[in-house]
Amino acid sequence: MASEIMNFLPIILPLLVLQLILLVVAIVHLVKNDRLDQTHKLIWALVIVFVNIIGPILYLIFGRKDD
């Protein structure tokens, strides 16, 4: 079992690091974004957190287009 996990570690670890970086960047930008009201911020926060890698990418493409 442990050897199977070790075989997938080189694939999984970079994806986890990418997910964490995207999550942090998107959340920090969302908190600093004054152009969105609280309702939109809440919706974007839920998308960023629960839609994994795609959520932060969607926010960074569509949610911050007014910058």
C-alpha positions in Angstrom: 0.0 0.0 0.0 2.7 2.5 0.9 4.7 1.7 -2.2 1.6 2.4 -4.3 1.3 5.8 -2.7 5.0 6.5 -3.2 4.6 5.7 -6.9 1.9 8.4 -7.3 3.7 11.0 -5.1 5.7 12.6 -7.9 2.4 13.2 -9.7 0.2 14.2 -6.8 2.6 16.5 -4.9 3.0 19.1 -7.7 -0.8 19.2 -8.2 -1.3 19.8 -4.5 1.3 22.6 -4.5 -0.3 24.2 -7.5 -3.7 23.9 -5.8 -2.5 25.6 -2.7 -0.7 28.4 -4.5 -3.8 29.1 -6.7 -6.1 29.0 -3.6 -3.9 31.4 -1.6 -3.5 33.9 -4.5 -7.2 33.9 -5.3 -8.3 34.3 -1.7 -5.8 37.1 -1.0 -7.0 38.9 -4.2 -10.6 38.4 -3.3 -10.2 39.8 0.2 -8.4 42.9 -1.2 -10.9 43.4 -4.1 -13.0 46.4 -3.1 -15.1 46.3 -6.3 -17.2 43.3 -5.2 -19.9 43.5 -2.6 -20.0 41.0 0.3 -22.5 38.7 -1.5 -20.3 38.3 -4.6 -17.2 37.8 -2.4 -19.0 35.0 -0.5 -20.0 33.3 -3.7 -16.5 33.6 -5.2 -15.0 32.3 -1.9 -17.2 29.2 -2.1 -16.2 28.6 -5.7 -12.5 29.1 -5.0 -12.5 26.8 -2.0 -14.8 24.0 -3.2 -14.2 23.7 -6.9 -10.5 22.8 -6.4 -8.0 23.8 -9.1 -10.7 25.2 -11.5 -12.3 27.5 -8.9 -9.3 29.8 -8.3 -8.6 29.8 -12.1 -12.2 30.9 -12.8 -11.9 33.6 -10.3 -8.6 34.9 -11.6 -10.0 35.0 -15.1 -13.5 36.2 -14.6 -13.8 37.6 -11.0 -11.0 40.1 -11.3 -11.6 41.4 -14.8 -12.3 44.9 -13.6 -8.7 45.4 -12.2 
